[in-house]
Amino acid sequence: DEKVIYVLVRNSLQKWLLEEAGRERLCSECDLDRPMKEQFHAALWERENTLPSQLKAWCIDMQLTTDGVMVLMAALNPQVSQQLHFALGVIDTHSPTSASSNKPCNFELFSVLKFVEQYTERDEESLLSYKFVLPSVNRRSSYVYNSSKVFCIGSFDGSSDMDIIDFKHDRILGAGSYEGTPLFHSFTNGIVCVRSIHAPAHDISATPEILMQEPVAADPESETVEEKRYSKLRSAFVLFCRSELLKSEAIIDEMFPSGEGNAALDQSVATLSERLIDDIPVSDPRWSQSGHAVAPSTMSVIIHHQLEDKLQAHKLLLNFLKGVGLWGRLRTITVRGTPMATRLLLKEHAEKLVAAMQLRSLQVQHMALVDACIKRTIQDRTLMPTGKLTATDHFFQMVSGLDSIFPAFLDEEEEQLKKDCSPKEEFTLITTVNNIFVKVLQDACLFRDKERFAYEAEQETNVEYFPWTAFAADTLTKQHALTVSNAVPLADDAPSRGQVFQQLTDLADLILHGYKVRLESLSHNTMAYEALELKYQQDRTRLIAPLVKASQYERATALAEKYYDFGSLVEICEATDNQTRLRGYMTNFAGQDFPEFVFKWYLDKGHTGKLLQQPVAYHGDLSRFLRGHDTLSWLHNIQTGDLSSAAKTLKNLGLQEERHLSKKKTLLSLSKLASLASEEPFQVRNANVENVSREHDLIMYQETLPASLLEAYCMDPDDMRVLTPEEMIQMYTSEDNVNADEYDFMKALELIDFLTADSSRMEELRLQIWCQAILRDQWEDLDTDNPIETMKSLLFYRVIELAFSQGASLQEFLPSMNDLLTAGQLETLSDNDSFKFLLRAGYEHIQRLIS
């Protein structure tokens, strides 16, 4: 006879109890101000030099949910801007904290919305007049509105795009919902119903009374003990969906007392989950003669919507198991002949629903192929469609058997390849199958990763996790091999090669991911772990090798890094001559003995000379390999600990190096490392490091020379000779640099600082660079009516603008106007009035700009 009421009072949430005879009692009050400001600050202003207490924040509206109370809030940070941000947060009203009087609550969920308003004190009342509708307490979609707009928020985490409905020339008077559908009462249009075009055809959570209403058995006495347990569990689930929690818990306590073994519970939960995802669409009249094991988890007749509804119902099942305390009691069940954690079986069922939705979408694109494979699968089940039902109807009804279609794809593919088909048809067939495999299984794996916390166990079970996607590994491996042997040779252009090699990468990733998941679950079983790891290592190298062989280094590297294939990583670094990357691996994977692996690899391949290029950190490990190389004085100095002498020697070698830029860079890098590790006084070390860093800066200018320019000078970018600053200036500004822009000329001007010539030569070069910039443009027939706009198109002024934006002092950076007008290089422009006018106008504009 008591009713609980929640009241939002400013920034506090009150819980009242209305007793019989009209008496009311305040049970608790929790302060939302501090946690609300902390959440806003963490989400929006964590990097700002402000504190949560400096925010202004308001609780605006609230709605009840199955998790507790959802609150609409607004906040602004006056120290940063006057933008008013909005957010939704959920308070768990069942937690001990929320029940404590006058204590801050914690938000279980908090999401900043993707719209802002400009705050002023004058408009504060209207800005804080927003309210929101939560059409279904079990769904995260909500509708935030004021008098003129509705913001449709598809998901609580803000990941989906937000739609905005603008009630132009109208005014919203109020809002509510009916059976999960939001309704808005407007001044002009009356009642307005808002429905998402992407939503399932029926909202399960809005009508739990129809969920799984299985007909009572004709003879209840004939039910087995297992069926009775299942029926009771199903009834408890339905009651939970109706918010009749006490009745639901009473059934659970009766059938599954906490002291009883868990085997019966696990079996009942697994059965309920499987029947839920395999339920038939009761609203489809074609199924009317079929009967169903579980009353409708979906009321839709559209297959994609049926799958969405089943997934939503499965989420309700998860909430039920946690809400009545069964989740923590789940242990294991036998699946495919081996023990498996029951919670992971439930996750598998949800993954298959996600995969089925993707496969259904792909069926529209590849109708003939997918239909043929579905027919094969249904035939293998010895099931013949009856009446108006099709093989597609039967296949997508029994979601638990989704994985049986993958071998059917291989069989269909093999049969079609035996026919006389053209190379193009063969390539298209193989890549289409690849595309289907990858998209379907990737969706399942992404869901698995995204929902991993939802399916976490309170108590881990020490059994191997062999996911259903890993059971498809044999099929994927065969498809991978077929792609390498048949599709790769047919890829005769860049798009085709990119497509097929990306598919090989994705297939390998799916296979190796399955191994990784299994290995992580076998940490308790050393023998089984080592046996599986050996097979994993063999398959890993075999799957990555085709990418390395085809010079698909980036794709191969991504897989090798993700799955620790050290052999492939070293081979790729050697093939690309990327010692920087190799050294990075030696640092990042030091805990996995990668340096020792590299040393052994070099020795096995006979590349002992490359051991000399190892970082200082590994010199101790390399000392035994360096005997017989005493003539290398810098190496000897390092071995004896005289790092100061080694740094000087390496620096001199680097400065003297003229043939190979990469060698010069390596020598200077080693000099810098040796100097940093030496025992020289700080000032000396710092001076040495700065000198070397300056040389590195000069190297960078050469490394960034345009590829077209290097080609014009017949220079190999991977093996260039060392250029002097003056040579680089000439190259950056020469006519051979046909695509030169303001950045190239800016680099040429910066290179003047690296010259060791006298000041007159430096000024001569500076003037030469500016003259070259002027000569890049045609000055005849320019529009002198609007000189400022005309200047923007001229390279000379773009260089000036770039220099100014980078903080250069234009008075020192620019030559005088008279120097330019009298420069010999510009003799051809001496009689050009347009040139003189625009030059004078430009200098006048610049003078005013910097004055």
Summary of the structure (lengths in Angstrom):
residues: 851
radius of gyration: 36.1
end to end distance: 81.8
largest distance: 113.1
contacts: 2552
relative contact order: 0.03
helix: 57%
strand: 12%
